[in-house]
Amino acid sequence: MKISCVIPTYNNLRLLTGTLESVLGQTRRPDAVYVIDNASSDGTASLKDRFPGIAYIRLPENTGSAGGFHEGIRAAVDGCDLLFLSDDDQVYNERALESLEAALLSLGPAAGAVRCAWPGYRGAAPAEVPDSVWSGTLIRAEVPRRIGLPLKELFLYAEDVEYFRRMRKNGLSLYVVPEARYLARDSGHKAVLGSPVWPTVVYKAPFRLYYAFRNEVFVYLRYSPWRVLRVLLYFLRVSLFLGPAGLSAALEGMLDGFRGRLGRKEKYAVRR
């Protein structure tokens, strides 16, 4: 089986270097690695010299993680059997890809994808889960051929949840594999607020709040309408800790999610 790895990135050269070292250091090394550069301005293109075997694709503008995975999967899918997806700030245990491939093949054709276990996961065998993040997920190349590409209009956040819900709606299952693990993922984008007894995790930047709330409302209205109530309850909880800019961004995001207004919003420019 031929495996292609897809890694979108935006102005994250230092952490991306570690991700590439982790991916290329796997016991089951991918056959191809695609780096999708969302118009970075931090010298990301220099990685072509340090890692000469990678396929480097620079996009003319920042299309967010949704656009990056959309373009990356489109570029890689026809040349492989399996797609390994990763964020640009992630590293894995060295047998992660080997474990994912073995599990996916053993689970049979109804299994469309398998994912790495998250910190604290205690299961001992592959178990079915409802959705996944992009990072650390191995999918069959036939999945995008069958259900299409990620929704690039979501721009940032929840496009992975939408994609794997869409996959499951089309009769393909998703599993978590305990032997495959994330080792680190500290992007610094979130803050833990509130009391130690009842901590609240929330995005720090208003632009992240906007896209997160907008896309969760949009996606859950499409696939699990009852979960929109959970988004609203979460908003009520975090609103106690948000400043005026964050509160406004979250509210605007939810309204646009209900209205189906997607795409990149210039008011909420992405800053790293």
Buried (B, 14 or more C-beta within 10 A) or exposed (E): EEBBBBBBBBBBBEBBBBBBEBBBEBEBBBBBBBBBBBEBEBEBEEBBEEBEEBBBBEBEEBBBBBBBBBBBBBBBBEEBBBBBBBBBBBBBBEBBBBBBBBBBBEBEEEBBBBBBBBEEEEEEEBEEBEBBBBBBBBBBBBBBEEBEBBBBBBBBBBBBBBBBBBBBEEEBBBBBBBBBBBBEBEEEEEEEBBEEEEEBEBBEBBBBBBBBBBBBBBBBBEBBEEBBEEBEEBBEBBEEEBEEEBBBBBBBBBEBBEEEBBEBBEEBEBEE
